[in-house]
């Protein structure tokens, strides 16, 4: 006979020994029962209401899941940040730029008092002139030791000095510029607000103190002269100073000495020296420092030997070895001296010429 818990027919073949239910290990605790979606009505409820044996329970109300809470929190943070950014913008509105001044320029030709000295060897001319100790090319434009100012860092001061030097090199030493073939190397260094004045100077040159190409750069008439020696001699200084909290100013004072001979005359022809003294005042705001551009506000040029009768507005027409000026000028002016000339045309001091 089977045990009290076994079915009358006995334990089914293949069933668990001793009549154990294979689902007996599943425990239906109270939480499991409460969570059931279907619930059986009591006998009293079924008799009274003729209801079906079971009813569907409403789903339990649970709190938001952790992922939903995190999402809501992120949305709230983003929304709050957007409101804060709208009230207090983290980027300061850039201050309005000070209007860029037009370049004021003065070009003073210096006429020789006699014949222009010449020699077949340019090195001989340099060695017997005040330019004997000058450096060659850009080496003659060293950057000074820079120091930060009240409102500009060391790097900003260096940037201003470097841009001023680049302008001097391109406008005074580039062969393609001084021979009149190119102007773009100089133009790209100017503040955009000065480009109209620059372009008008070359499109419509005028001796009005505003639109002379020779106020922007050194340029010889290629029909008159060519370089007898590409190693141009240079000497001068650069100084930087803060003019206000938003402006740096660089003052450049340099003398450039060129060895020239008549165009197409050949290497056997005599060469002569031509001297250009340039005093330039550059101005930089923070936009210029960022873009590597400059505002050229003052250009004061003395150049000779030139004839005062020749127009030096568009190009310089040098007097070469053995030539004399057609007309003189006031008292002699020495471009190697530190003083500034005051005449619109001067005489080239004999001390400024090589002794040959």
WOQUI-V126548 format. One record per residue. N is the residue number from 1. RES is the residue in three letters. D_FIRST is the distance of its C-alpha to the first C-alpha in whole Angstrom. Layout:
N:RES:D_FIRST / N:RES:D_FIRST
This chain:
1:UNK:0 / 2:UNK:4 / 3:UNK:7 / 4:UNK:9 / 5:UNK:11 / 6:UNK:9 / 7:UNK:10 / 8:UNK:8 / 9:UNK:9 / 10:UNK:8 / 11:UNK:11 / 12:UNK:14 / 13:UNK:16 / 14:UNK:18 / 15:UNK:17 / 16:UNK:17 / 17:UNK:15 / 18:UNK:13 / 19:UNK:13 / 20:UNK:17 / 21:UNK:19 / 22:UNK:22 / 23:UNK:24 / 24:UNK:23 / 25:UNK:26 / 26:UNK:29 / 27:UNK:30 / 28:UNK:32 / 29:UNK:34 / 30:UNK:37 / 31:UNK:40 / 32:UNK:37 / 33:UNK:37 / 34:UNK:40 / 35:UNK:41 / 36:UNK:39 / 37:UNK:42 / 38:UNK:39 / 39:UNK:38 / 40:UNK:36 / 41:UNK:38 / 42:UNK:37 / 43:UNK:36 / 44:UNK:39 / 45:UNK:41 / 46:UNK:39 / 47:UNK:40 / 48:UNK:44 / 49:UNK:45 / 50:UNK:43 / 51:UNK:42 / 52:UNK:40 / 53:UNK:37 / 54:UNK:38 / 55:UNK:42 / 56:UNK:43 / 57:UNK:45 / 58:UNK:48 / 59:UNK:48 / 60:UNK:48 / 61:UNK:52 / 62:UNK:52 / 63:UNK:55 / 64:UNK:57 / 65:UNK:56 / 66:UNK:58 / 67:UNK:60 / 68:UNK:61 / 69:UNK:62 / 70:UNK:64 / 71:UNK:65 / 72:UNK:67 / 73:UNK:68 / 74:UNK:70 / 75:UNK:71 / 76:UNK:73 / 77:UNK:74 / 78:UNK:76 / 79:UNK:77 / 80:UNK:79 / 81:UNK:80 / 82:UNK:82 / 83:UNK:83 / 84:UNK:85 / 85:UNK:86 / 86:UNK:88 / 87:UNK:90 / 88:UNK:91 / 89:UNK:91 / 90:UNK:91 / 91:UNK:94 / 92:UNK:97 / 93:UNK:99 / 94:UNK:102 / 95:UNK:105 / 96:UNK:108 / 97:UNK:110 / 98:UNK:114 / 99:UNK:116 / 100:UNK:117 / 101:UNK:121 / 102:UNK:123 / 103:UNK:125 / 104:UNK:128 / 105:UNK:130 / 106:UNK:134 / 107:UNK:135 / 108:UNK:138 / 109:UNK:140 / 110:UNK:142 / 111:UNK:145 / 112:UNK:147 / 113:UNK:151 / 114:UNK:152 / 115:UNK:150 / 116:UNK:147 / 117:UNK:146 / 118:UNK:145 / 119:UNK:144 / 120:UNK:142 / 121:UNK:140 / 122:UNK:137 / 123:UNK:136 / 124:UNK:140 / 125:UNK:140 / 126:UNK:137 / 127:UNK:138 / 128:UNK:142 / 129:UNK:140 / 130:UNK:138 / 131:UNK:135 / 132:UNK:136 / 133:UNK:133 / 134:UNK:130 / 135:UNK:127 / 136:UNK:126 / 137:UNK:124 / 138:UNK:121 / 139:UNK:121 / 140:UNK:124 / 141:UNK:122 / 142:UNK:119 / 143:UNK:117 / 144:UNK:118 / 145:UNK:116 / 146:UNK:114 / 147:UNK:112 / 148:UNK:110 / 149:UNK:112 / 150:UNK:111 / 151:UNK:109 / 152:UNK:108 / 153:UNK:106 / 154:UNK:108 / 155:UNK:106 / 156:UNK:107 / 157:UNK:111 / 158:UNK:110 / 159:UNK:109 / 160:UNK:112 / 161:UNK:115 / 162:UNK:113 / 163:UNK:113 / 164:UNK:117 / 165:UNK:118 / 166:UNK:116 / 167:UNK:118 / 168:UNK:121 / 169:UNK:120 / 170:UNK:120 / 171:UNK:123 / 172:UNK:125 / 173:UNK:124 / 174:UNK:122 / 175:UNK:124 / 176:UNK:123 / 177:UNK:124 / 178:UNK:127 / 179:UNK:128 / 180:UNK:127 / 181:UNK:125 / 182:UNK:122 / 183:UNK:121 / 184:UNK:117 / 185:UNK:116 / 186:UNK:118 / 187:UNK:117 / 188:UNK:113 / 189:UNK:114 / 190:UNK:115 / 191:UNK:114 / 192:UNK:113 / 193:UNK:115 / 194:UNK:118 / 195:UNK:117 / 196:UNK:120 / 197:UNK:123 / 198:UNK:122 / 199:UNK:122 / 200:UNK:125 / 201:UNK:127 / 202:UNK:126 / 203:UNK:127 / 204:UNK:130 / 205:UNK:131 / 206:UNK:134 / 207:UNK:136 / 208:UNK:134 / 209:UNK:133 / 210:UNK:129 / 211:UNK:129 / 212:UNK:131 / 213:UNK:128 / 214:UNK:130 / 215:UNK:129 / 216:UNK:125 / 217:UNK:126 / 218:UNK:129 / 219:UNK:130 / 220:UNK:133 / 221:UNK:134 / 222:UNK:133 / 223:UNK:137 / 224:UNK:139 / 225:UNK:137 / 226:UNK:134 / 227:UNK:132 / 228:UNK:134 / 229:UNK:132 / 230:UNK:128 / 231:UNK:128 / 232:UNK:129 / 233:UNK:130 / 234:UNK:128 / 235:UNK:128 / 236:UNK:127 / 237:UNK:125 / 238:UNK:122 / 239:UNK:121 / 240:UNK:118 / 241:UNK:118 / 242:UNK:116 / 243:UNK:118 / 244:UNK:115 / 245:UNK:111 / 246:UNK:111 / 247:UNK:113 / 248:UNK:114 / 249:UNK:118 / 250:UNK:119 / 251:UNK:123 / 252:UNK:124 / 253:UNK:127 / 254:UNK:128 / 255:UNK:131 / 256:UNK:130 / 257:UNK:133 / 258:UNK:133 / 259:UNK:135 / 260:UNK:136 / 261:UNK:139 / 262:UNK:140 / 263:UNK:138 / 264:UNK:138 / 265:UNK:141 / 266:UNK:139 / 267:UNK:138 / 268:UNK:142 / 269:UNK:143 / 270:UNK:143 / 271:UNK:140 / 272:UNK:141 / 273:UNK:139 / 274:UNK:137 / 275:UNK:136 / 276:UNK:133 / 277:UNK:133 / 278:UNK:130 / 279:UNK:129 / 280:UNK:125 / 281:UNK:123 / 282:UNK:120 / 283:UNK:117 / 284:UNK:113 / 285:UNK:111 / 286:UNK:107 / 287:UNK:107 / 288:UNK:109 / 289:UNK:108 / 290:UNK:104 / 291:UNK:106 / 292:UNK:109 / 293:UNK:112 / 294:UNK:115 / 295:UNK:117 / 296:UNK:121 / 297:UNK:123 / 298:UNK:126 / 299:UNK:128 / 300:UNK:131 / 301:UNK:133 / 302:UNK:136 / 303:UNK:137 / 304:UNK:140 / 305:UNK:142 / 306:UNK:142 / 307:UNK:145 / 308:UNK:145 / 309:UNK:146 / 310:UNK:143 / 311:UNK:140 / 312:UNK:137 / 313:UNK:135 / 314:UNK:133 / 315:UNK:134 / 316:UNK:136 / 317:UNK:139 / 318:UNK:140 / 319:UNK:143 / 320:UNK:143 / 321:UNK:145 / 322:UNK:149 / 323:UNK:148 / 324:UNK:150 / 325:UNK:149 / 326:UNK:151 / 327:UNK:151 / 328:UNK:150 / 329:UNK:149 / 330:UNK:149 / 331:UNK:149 / 332:UNK:147 / 333:UNK:143 / 334:UNK:141 / 335:UNK:138 / 336:UNK:137 / 337:UNK:138 / 338:UNK:136 / 339:UNK:138 / 340:UNK:137 / 341:UNK:140 / 342:UNK:141 / 343:UNK:143 / 344:UNK:142 / 345:UNK:143 / 346:UNK:145 / 347:UNK:146 / 348:UNK:145 / 349:UNK:146 / 350:UNK:147 / 351:UNK:145 / 352:UNK:142 / 353:UNK:143 / 354:UNK:143 / 355:UNK:146 / 356:UNK:147
